[in-house]
Amino acid sequence: MPGEVALDESAARAVLQRVLDPELPLLSVVELGIVRECRVAADGEVEVVLTPTYSGCPATEAIAEAVELALLGAGAPRVALHWRLQPAWTTDWIGPAARETLRRHGIAPPSGAAAVEDGAAARPLRLHRRDVACPRCGQAGAERLSAFGATACKALYRCLGCREPFEYFKPI
């Protein structure tokens, strides 16, 4: 029907909720907080603004392609994708439900607030965290085995209690 929009904003957001992050496929790009805006124009074009988890993230092309294909597949006539780098993405944008999903899948979610105010860090920078809680047994206290896990945004730790290794999603 002329003038009818194939997707409204709510439907477009629901589609984005099903687009999984290629490096962390247990969370959607919405749950990770990288979808900043989603608008649907009168002609049906869906405009999506994304912020990468970090400026050198190797998954940005895969994310852009997955977002575009999902929206086109759901009926959007056109998709306009924009990357916004400011403000920079922070692990604070990962919501409580997504943090629990990480924990249930054996990945310790980022701890503490990573937000910055007026250019000053909200907390001192630590290169090695010992207060990371084990996602398996819940005990705080772990030793870092490697600064990097399967992806650059995670580190490999071992619980000092149950001795099981686990990945820790580093706060940014």
GROMACS elastic network, one bead per residue, 0.5 to 0.9 nm:
[ bonds ]
;  ai    aj funct       b0    kb
    1     4     6  0.56731   500
    1     5     6  0.89161   500
    2     5     6  0.86582   500
    3    42     6  0.77623   500
    3    43     6  0.71297   500
    3    44     6  0.87640   500
    4     7     6  0.89529   500
    4    42     6  0.84807   500
    4    43     6  0.80971   500
    4    44     6  0.79533   500
    5     8     6  0.66679   500
    5    40     6  0.84125   500
    5    41     6  0.84255   500
    5    42     6  0.68672   500
    5    43     6  0.65762   500
    5    45     6  0.86255   500
    5    76     6  0.82136   500
    6    44     6  0.61822   500
    6    74     6  0.82003   500
    6    75     6  0.55072   500
    6    76     6  0.58850   500
    6    77     6  0.75900   500
    7    10     6  0.79347   500
    7    11     6  0.57128   500
    7    12     6  0.60138   500
    7    40     6  0.74183   500
    7    44     6  0.67213   500
    7    45     6  0.87930   500
    7    46     6  0.81468   500
    7    71     6  0.86812   500
    7    74     6  0.75947   500
    7    75     6  0.65123   500
    7    76     6  0.61103   500
    8    11     6  0.53413   500
    8    12     6  0.61678   500
    8    13     6  0.86838   500
    8    39     6  0.83668   500
    8    40     6  0.61986   500
    8    41     6  0.88637   500
    8    44     6  0.79220   500
    8    46     6  0.87578   500
    9    12     6  0.50371   500
    9    13     6  0.61304   500
    9    14     6  0.85745   500
    9    38     6  0.68333   500
    9    39     6  0.58779   500
    9    40     6  0.56235   500
    9    46     6  0.81714   500
   10    13     6  0.51872   500
   10    14     6  0.62352   500
   10    15     6  0.87589   500
   11    15     6  0.62997   500
   11    16     6  0.87429   500
   11    74     6  0.87703   500
   12    15     6  0.50989   500
   12    16     6  0.63572   500
   12    17     6  0.87212   500
   12    38     6  0.74135   500
   12    39     6  0.82013   500
   12    40     6  0.79008   500
   12    46     6  0.75347   500
   12    71     6  0.67847   500
   12    74     6  0.81276   500
   12    76     6  0.83951   500
   13    17     6  0.61851   500
   13    18     6  0.89483   500
   13    30     6  0.82671   500
   13    38     6  0.68584   500
   13    39     6  0.89709   500
   14    17     6  0.50250   500
   14    18     6  0.69053   500
   15    18     6  0.54636   500
   15    19     6  0.69748   500
   15    67     6  0.85064   500
   15    70     6  0.66366   500
   15    71     6  0.65569   500
   15    74     6  0.73219   500
   16    19     6  0.51561   500
   16    20     6  0.84341   500
   16    28     6  0.74933   500
   16    29     6  0.69796   500
   16    30     6  0.65018   500
   16    35     6  0.82478   500
   16    67     6  0.66515   500
   16    70     6  0.74303   500
   16    71     6  0.76057   500
   17    20     6  0.77803   500
   17    27     6  0.88838   500
   17    28     6  0.56485   500
   17    29     6  0.68179   500
   17    30     6  0.55038   500
   17    31     6  0.73011   500
   18    27     6  0.88180   500
   18    28     6  0.60237   500
   18    29     6  0.81031   500
   18    30     6  0.84321   500
   18    70     6  0.84350   500
   19    22     6  0.89483   500
   19    25     6  0.88593   500
   19    27     6  0.84307   500
   19    28     6  0.52913   500
   19    29     6  0.60707   500
   19    30     6  0.79665   500
   19    63     6  0.81597   500
   19    66     6  0.66161   500
   19    67     6  0.64303   500
   19    70     6  0.71962   500
   20    23     6  0.86596   500
   20    24     6  0.74520   500
   20    25     6  0.51101   500
   20    26     6  0.68489   500
   20    27     6  0.56863   500
   20    29     6  0.57994   500
   20    30     6  0.85891   500
   20    63     6  0.82104   500
   20    66     6  0.82449   500
   21    24     6  0.51942   500
   21    26     6  0.75332   500
   21    27     6  0.61188   500
   21    28     6  0.54920   500
   21    29     6  0.54396   500
   21    32     6  0.80015   500
   21    59     6  0.80532   500
   21    62     6  0.86393   500
   21    63     6  0.67033   500
   21    66     6  0.89789   500
   22    25     6  0.54013   500
   22    59     6  0.65637   500
   22    62     6  0.70123   500
   22    63     6  0.69736   500
   23    59     6  0.69612   500
   23   150     6  0.85296   500
   23   151     6  0.69622   500
   24    27     6  0.61127   500
   24    28     6  0.83208   500
   24   151     6  0.86998   500
   25    28     6  0.70834   500
   26    98     6  0.88587   500
   26   101     6  0.74865   500
   26   102     6  0.76303   500
   26   105     6  0.81912   500
   27    30     6  0.80035   500
   27    31     6  0.59309   500
   27    32     6  0.64938   500
   27    98     6  0.67289   500
   27   101     6  0.77148   500
   27   102     6  0.81076   500
   28    31     6  0.50810   500
   28    32     6  0.62712   500
   28    33     6  0.86626   500
   28    98     6  0.88343   500
   29    32     6  0.51619   500
   29    33     6  0.63906   500
   29    34     6  0.57150   500
   29    35     6  0.62498   500
   29    50     6  0.89164   500
   29    63     6  0.79835   500
   29    67     6  0.87992   500
   30    33     6  0.51193   500
   30    34     6  0.61436   500
   30    35     6  0.53520   500
   30    36     6  0.84119   500
   30    94     6  0.88847   500
   31    34     6  0.78640   500
   31    35     6  0.85196   500
   31    93     6  0.83243   500
   31    94     6  0.62101   500
   31    95     6  0.65969   500
   31    97     6  0.81253   500
   31    98     6  0.58998   500
   32    35     6  0.80032   500
   32    53     6  0.85645   500
   32    91     6  0.79968   500
   32    93     6  0.67188   500
   32    95     6  0.74765   500
   32    98     6  0.72279   500
   33    36     6  0.70839   500
   33    50     6  0.87832   500
   33    51     6  0.81815   500
   33    53     6  0.87369   500
   33    89     6  0.78276   500
   33    90     6  0.84537   500
   33    91     6  0.82175   500
   33    92     6  0.86204   500
   33    93     6  0.50032   500
   33    94     6  0.56098   500
   33    95     6  0.77369   500
   34    49     6  0.84350   500
   34    50     6  0.53559   500
   34    52     6  0.60933   500
   34    53     6  0.68863   500
   34    89     6  0.70411   500
   34    93     6  0.79650   500
   34    94     6  0.89217   500
   35    38     6  0.74806   500
   35    48     6  0.72162   500
   35    49     6  0.61327   500
   35    51     6  0.65816   500
   35    52     6  0.88942   500
   36    48     6  0.75460   500
   36    49     6  0.53224   500
   36    50     6  0.53549   500
   36    51     6  0.66679   500
   36    84     6  0.83543   500
   37    47     6  0.78114   500
   37    48     6  0.56070   500
   37    50     6  0.71587   500
   38    46     6  0.70114   500
   38    47     6  0.56962   500
   38    49     6  0.64953   500
   39    45     6  0.82743   500
   39    46     6  0.57348   500
   39    47     6  0.51893   500
   39    48     6  0.65873   500
   39    49     6  0.89048   500
   40    43     6  0.80130   500
   40    44     6  0.58047   500
   40    45     6  0.56862   500
   40    47     6  0.62522   500
   40    48     6  0.88446   500
   40    76     6  0.89689   500
   41    44     6  0.52097   500
   41    45     6  0.53105   500
   41    46     6  0.64508   500
   41    47     6  0.77353   500
   42    45     6  0.74489   500
   43    77     6  0.83438   500
   44    75     6  0.89427   500
   44    76     6  0.61829   500
   44    77     6  0.62101   500
   44    78     6  0.72078   500
   44    79     6  0.88645   500
   45    76     6  0.62776   500
   45    77     6  0.60120   500
   45    79     6  0.55788   500
   45    80     6  0.71983   500
   46    71     6  0.77415   500
   46    76     6  0.65441   500
   46    77     6  0.80886   500
   46    78     6  0.63864   500
   46    80     6  0.62196   500
   46    81     6  0.84292   500
   47    78     6  0.85944   500
   47    79     6  0.58511   500
   47    81     6  0.59439   500
   47    82     6  0.77615   500
   48    67     6  0.86115   500
   48    79     6  0.75861   500
   48    80     6  0.62876   500
   48    81     6  0.50243   500
   48    82     6  0.63163   500
   48    83     6  0.85940   500
   49    80     6  0.85066   500
   49    81     6  0.60122   500
   49    83     6  0.57870   500
   49    84     6  0.65983   500
   50    64     6  0.86272   500
   50    81     6  0.74727   500
   50    82     6  0.62175   500
   50    84     6  0.59975   500
   50    85     6  0.84395   500
   51    54     6  0.81034   500
   51    55     6  0.86671   500
   51    82     6  0.85892   500
   51    83     6  0.56232   500
   51    84     6  0.51097   500
   51    85     6  0.57399   500
   51    86     6  0.79797   500
   51    87     6  0.84609   500
   51    88     6  0.71467   500
   51    89     6  0.61117   500
   52    55     6  0.61980   500
   52    56     6  0.82486   500
   52    57     6  0.66070   500
   52    59     6  0.84846   500
   52    60     6  0.65847   500
   52    83     6  0.73952   500
   52    84     6  0.78587   500
   52    85     6  0.71937   500
   52    88     6  0.79940   500
   52    89     6  0.65336   500
   53    56     6  0.85228   500
   53    57     6  0.65904   500
   53    60     6  0.89196   500
   53    88     6  0.77978   500
   53    89     6  0.53489   500
   53    90     6  0.71000   500
   53    91     6  0.82120   500
   53   153     6  0.84581   500
   53   172     6  0.85242   500
   54    57     6  0.53718   500
   54    85     6  0.84651   500
   54    88     6  0.74266   500
   54    89     6  0.67885   500
   54    90     6  0.86596   500
   54   153     6  0.88390   500
   54   172     6  0.86754   500
   55    58     6  0.89078   500
   55    85     6  0.72825   500
   55    88     6  0.84296   500
   56    59     6  0.88133   500
   56    60     6  0.85053   500
   57    60     6  0.60597   500
   57   152     6  0.86052   500
   58    61     6  0.73178   500
   58    62     6  0.82585   500
   59    62     6  0.52416   500
   59    63     6  0.60275   500
   59    64     6  0.85917   500
   60    63     6  0.50644   500
   60    64     6  0.60890   500
   60    65     6  0.85817   500
   61    64     6  0.51221   500
   61    65     6  0.61601   500
   61    66     6  0.85638   500
   62    65     6  0.51592   500
   62    66     6  0.60733   500
   62    67     6  0.85638   500
   63    66     6  0.51067   500
   63    67     6  0.60550   500
   63    68     6  0.85112   500
   64    67     6  0.52291   500
   64    68     6  0.61267   500
   64    69     6  0.85576   500
   64    81     6  0.71541   500
   65    68     6  0.51896   500
   65    69     6  0.60213   500
   65    70     6  0.84499   500
   66    69     6  0.52192   500
   66    70     6  0.59803   500
   66    71     6  0.85692   500
   67    70     6  0.52578   500
   67    71     6  0.62312   500
   67    72     6  0.85901   500
   67    79     6  0.87961   500
   67    81     6  0.85253   500
   68    71     6  0.53414   500
   68    72     6  0.60721   500
   68    73     6  0.83761   500
   68    78     6  0.85144   500
   68    79     6  0.60907   500
   68    80     6  0.81076   500
   68    81     6  0.77219   500
   69    72     6  0.51639   500
   69    73     6  0.58349   500
   69    74     6  0.84783   500
   69    79     6  0.89218   500
   70    73     6  0.50707   500
   70    74     6  0.61978   500
   70    75     6  0.89022   500
   71    74     6  0.50466   500
   71    75     6  0.65476   500
   71    76     6  0.55929   500
   71    77     6  0.86352   500
   71    78     6  0.83391   500
   71    79     6  0.71368   500
   72    75     6  0.52659   500
   72    77     6  0.63628   500
   72    78     6  0.67385   500
   72    79     6  0.71029   500
   73    76     6  0.71937   500
   75    78     6  0.88065   500
   76    79     6  0.68481   500
   84    87     6  0.77741   500
   84    88     6  0.81579   500
   85    88     6  0.53262   500
   85    89     6  0.75471   500
   86    89     6  0.78500   500
   87    90     6  0.87583   500
   89    92     6  0.83172   500
   89    93     6  0.73290   500
   89   172     6  0.77269   500
   90    93     6  0.58216   500
   90    94     6  0.80187   500
   90   114     6  0.65189   500
   90   115     6  0.68033   500
   90   171     6  0.73383   500
   90   172     6  0.51186   500
   91    94     6  0.54979   500
   91    95     6  0.88612   500
   91   110     6  0.67194   500
   91   111     6  0.88918   500
   91   113     6  0.80354   500
   91   114     6  0.66166   500
   91   115     6  0.83118   500
   91   169     6  0.86200   500
   91   170     6  0.80076   500
   91   171     6  0.54648   500
   91   172     6  0.54784   500
   92    95     6  0.74675   500
   92   110     6  0.83305   500
   92   112     6  0.84253   500
   92   113     6  0.62243   500
   92   114     6  0.61302   500
   92   115     6  0.66395   500
   92   171     6  0.79279   500
   92   172     6  0.80307   500
   94    97     6  0.83463   500
   94    98     6  0.62406   500
   94    99     6  0.66800   500
   94   110     6  0.88414   500
   95    98     6  0.53863   500
   95    99     6  0.62817   500
   95   100     6  0.87998   500
   96    99     6  0.50279   500
   96   100     6  0.62464   500
   96   101     6  0.86686   500
   97   100     6  0.51122   500
   97   101     6  0.62690   500
   97   102     6  0.87765   500
   98   102     6  0.62807   500
   98   103     6  0.86750   500
   98   109     6  0.86961   500
   99   102     6  0.51110   500
   99   103     6  0.63148   500
   99   104     6  0.87183   500
   99   107     6  0.89507   500
   99   108     6  0.81579   500
   99   109     6  0.54077   500
   99   110     6  0.78790   500
  100   104     6  0.61130   500
  100   105     6  0.86100   500
  100   109     6  0.76927   500
  101   104     6  0.51136   500
  101   105     6  0.63086   500
  101   106     6  0.88633   500
  101   107     6  0.85848   500
  101   109     6  0.88571   500
  102   105     6  0.52183   500
  102   106     6  0.65002   500
  102   107     6  0.50420   500
  102   108     6  0.64867   500
  102   109     6  0.59829   500
  102   135     6  0.83644   500
  102   169     6  0.86468   500
  103   106     6  0.52195   500
  103   107     6  0.50882   500
  103   108     6  0.53599   500
  103   109     6  0.62545   500
  103   134     6  0.85227   500
  103   135     6  0.50344   500
  103   136     6  0.77556   500
  104   107     6  0.73822   500
  104   108     6  0.88780   500
  104   135     6  0.70288   500
  104   136     6  0.79983   500
  105   108     6  0.87289   500
  105   135     6  0.80318   500
  105   136     6  0.89352   500
  106   134     6  0.82268   500
  106   135     6  0.52983   500
  106   136     6  0.62733   500
  106   166     6  0.63091   500
  106   167     6  0.71996   500
  106   168     6  0.88890   500
  107   134     6  0.83237   500
  107   135     6  0.61198   500
  107   136     6  0.87443   500
  107   154     6  0.87946   500
  107   166     6  0.61251   500
  107   168     6  0.55837   500
  107   169     6  0.68481   500
  108   111     6  0.83011   500
  108   132     6  0.72963   500
  108   133     6  0.67323   500
  108   134     6  0.63510   500
  108   135     6  0.52108   500
  108   136     6  0.88109   500
  108   166     6  0.72538   500
  108   167     6  0.62123   500
  108   169     6  0.61228   500
  108   170     6  0.89082   500
  109   132     6  0.87830   500
  109   133     6  0.87683   500
  109   135     6  0.82259   500
  109   167     6  0.88518   500
  109   168     6  0.62106   500
  109   169     6  0.53079   500
  109   170     6  0.77742   500
  109   171     6  0.84333   500
  110   113     6  0.85473   500
  110   114     6  0.88514   500
  110   132     6  0.84554   500
  110   168     6  0.68499   500
  110   169     6  0.50811   500
  110   170     6  0.54415   500
  110   172     6  0.84090   500
  111   114     6  0.83917   500
  111   131     6  0.87261   500
  111   132     6  0.71530   500
  111   133     6  0.86792   500
  111   169     6  0.85091   500
  111   170     6  0.79972   500
  111   171     6  0.66070   500
  112   123     6  0.84672   500
  112   171     6  0.75916   500
  113   116     6  0.86461   500
  113   122     6  0.70908   500
  113   123     6  0.75741   500
  113   171     6  0.78188   500
  113   172     6  0.88609   500
  114   121     6  0.75917   500
  114   122     6  0.66644   500
  114   123     6  0.74371   500
  114   171     6  0.60122   500
  114   172     6  0.56513   500
  115   121     6  0.69986   500
  115   122     6  0.59944   500
  115   123     6  0.85706   500
  115   172     6  0.80663   500
  116   119     6  0.59919   500
  116   120     6  0.56453   500
  116   122     6  0.52299   500
  116   123     6  0.84730   500
  117   120     6  0.55375   500
  117   121     6  0.67465   500
  117   122     6  0.67389   500
  118   121     6  0.84866   500
  120   123     6  0.85858   500
  121   124     6  0.66086   500
  121   125     6  0.77420   500
  123   126     6  0.89530   500
  126   129     6  0.65390   500
  127   147     6  0.88675   500
  128   143     6  0.84670   500
  128   144     6  0.70369   500
  128   147     6  0.85296   500
  129   132     6  0.62653   500
  129   141     6  0.84180   500
  129   142     6  0.77985   500
  129   143     6  0.79776   500
  129   144     6  0.77187   500
  130   133     6  0.86360   500
  130   140     6  0.76735   500
  130   141     6  0.50435   500
  130   142     6  0.52270   500
  130   143     6  0.62834   500
  130   144     6  0.78690   500
  131   140     6  0.52854   500
  131   142     6  0.67197   500
  132   139     6  0.83190   500
  132   140     6  0.54906   500
  132   141     6  0.56518   500
  132   142     6  0.60557   500
  132   143     6  0.87950   500
  132   157     6  0.86445   500
  132   159     6  0.85727   500
  132   168     6  0.77737   500
  133   136     6  0.87095   500
  133   137     6  0.82576   500
  133   138     6  0.54808   500
  133   139     6  0.53186   500
  133   141     6  0.61811   500
  133   142     6  0.72963   500
  133   159     6  0.78977   500
  134   137     6  0.57281   500
  134   139     6  0.54441   500
  134   140     6  0.62356   500
  134   141     6  0.75398   500
  134   142     6  0.73357   500
  134   157     6  0.87772   500
  134   158     6  0.80656   500
  134   159     6  0.58052   500
  134   160     6  0.87362   500
  134   161     6  0.85043   500
  134   162     6  0.85379   500
  134   164     6  0.83900   500
  134   165     6  0.87498   500
  134   166     6  0.73919   500
  134   168     6  0.88587   500
  135   138     6  0.55589   500
  135   139     6  0.81814   500
  135   166     6  0.75568   500
  135   167     6  0.89580   500
  135   168     6  0.89784   500
  136   139     6  0.83346   500
  136   159     6  0.88462   500
  136   162     6  0.82946   500
  136   164     6  0.79827   500
  136   166     6  0.84139   500
  137   159     6  0.85119   500
  137   161     6  0.78872   500
  137   162     6  0.68144   500
  139   142     6  0.84962   500
  139   159     6  0.75018   500
  139   160     6  0.80607   500
  139   161     6  0.64858   500
  139   162     6  0.82623   500
  140   159     6  0.78747   500
  140   160     6  0.82017   500
  140   161     6  0.83087   500
  141   158     6  0.87851   500
  141   159     6  0.63894   500
  141   160     6  0.58981   500
  141   161     6  0.76506   500
  142   157     6  0.61612   500
  142   158     6  0.54113   500
  142   160     6  0.50799   500
  142   161     6  0.80143   500
  142   163     6  0.86306   500
  143   156     6  0.87063   500
  143   157     6  0.54592   500
  143   158     6  0.53462   500
  143   159     6  0.65917   500
  143   160     6  0.68003   500
  144   147     6  0.70412   500
  144   155     6  0.73859   500
  144   156     6  0.60246   500
  144   158     6  0.64476   500
  144   159     6  0.89815   500
  145   148     6  0.87209   500
  145   155     6  0.78807   500
  145   156     6  0.54255   500
  145   157     6  0.51624   500
  145   158     6  0.67544   500
  145   165     6  0.84640   500
  146   149     6  0.68441   500
  146   155     6  0.59116   500
  146   156     6  0.50278   500
  146   157     6  0.69617   500
  147   152     6  0.84076   500
  147   154     6  0.76367   500
  147   156     6  0.64722   500
  147   157     6  0.86508   500
  148   151     6  0.65561   500
  148   152     6  0.55269   500
  148   153     6  0.72157   500
  148   154     6  0.55668   500
  148   156     6  0.61066   500
  148   167     6  0.87249   500
  149   152     6  0.65864   500
  149   153     6  0.76266   500
  149   156     6  0.50071   500
  149   157     6  0.87901   500
  149   166     6  0.89478   500
  149   167     6  0.62393   500
  149   168     6  0.79705   500
  149   169     6  0.88986   500
  150   153     6  0.84405   500
  150   154     6  0.68561   500
  150   155     6  0.79986   500
  150   156     6  0.84107   500
  150   167     6  0.82070   500
  151   154     6  0.56684   500
  151   155     6  0.80727   500
  152   155     6  0.75525   500
  152   170     6  0.88755   500
  153   168     6  0.85100   500
  153   169     6  0.60405   500
  153   170     6  0.57378   500
  153   171     6  0.82653   500
  153   172     6  0.85633   500
  154   167     6  0.61065   500
  154   168     6  0.52974   500
  154   170     6  0.53654   500
  154   171     6  0.89730   500
  155   166     6  0.84703   500
  155   167     6  0.55574   500
  155   168     6  0.51704   500
  155   169     6  0.65968   500
  155   170     6  0.66338   500
  156   165     6  0.70395   500
  156   166     6  0.59035   500
  156   168     6  0.62145   500
  157   164     6  0.84903   500
  157   165     6  0.55839   500
  157   166     6  0.53757   500
  157   167     6  0.59506   500
  157   168     6  0.67634   500
  158   161     6  0.87552   500
  158   162     6  0.84659   500
  158   163     6  0.57641   500
  158   164     6  0.54994   500
  158   166     6  0.59982   500
  158   167     6  0.84403   500
  159   162     6  0.58015   500
  159   164     6  0.55262   500
  159   165     6  0.62962   500
  159   166     6  0.75929   500
  160   163     6  0.53351   500
  160   164     6  0.81053   500
  161   164     6  0.81478   500
  162   165     6  0.89255   500
